[in-house]
Amino acid sequence: LVAMSASGPPREPSRASDRTCIVVGAGAAGLSCALRLQQHGVRVTLLEAADRVGGRCLTTSVGDLGVFELGAQWFHGQKGNPAFALAESLGLTPPTPKRRATTPRHLRSDGRPANAD
């Protein structure tokens, strides 16, 4: 990390305590960012507008009905997504369907094949 000086070019901080950062949002990305910065010796202030951390991720209990996810409900992207890899390793993802090579099918609004008369 490089500290910016208003009176000149960027300079390297002289001490770890010179490096500070404000992270806005305590969702998954904000928490991950704050942790990574702290691991590199940066002092971090984490700001969150809500009364809890977690961002869109929210798990809650509903009486005797059980536990429900009210926030983030699916992963966007499987390749290179550490959250998907973790969920998959814990057996929390459905099995990947096996696809077979077929010709495309075009259906009418009634469900019949478009090429059927």
Secondary structure as UniProt FT lines:
FT   TURN            6..7
FT   HELIX           16..18
FT   STRAND          20..24
FT   HELIX           28..39
FT   TURN            40..41
FT   STRAND          43..47
FT   TURN            55..56
FT   STRAND          59..62
FT   HELIX           63..65
FT   STRAND          66..69
FT   TURN            79..80
FT   HELIX           82..89
FT   TURN            90..91
FT   TURN            109..110
FT   TURN            114..115
//
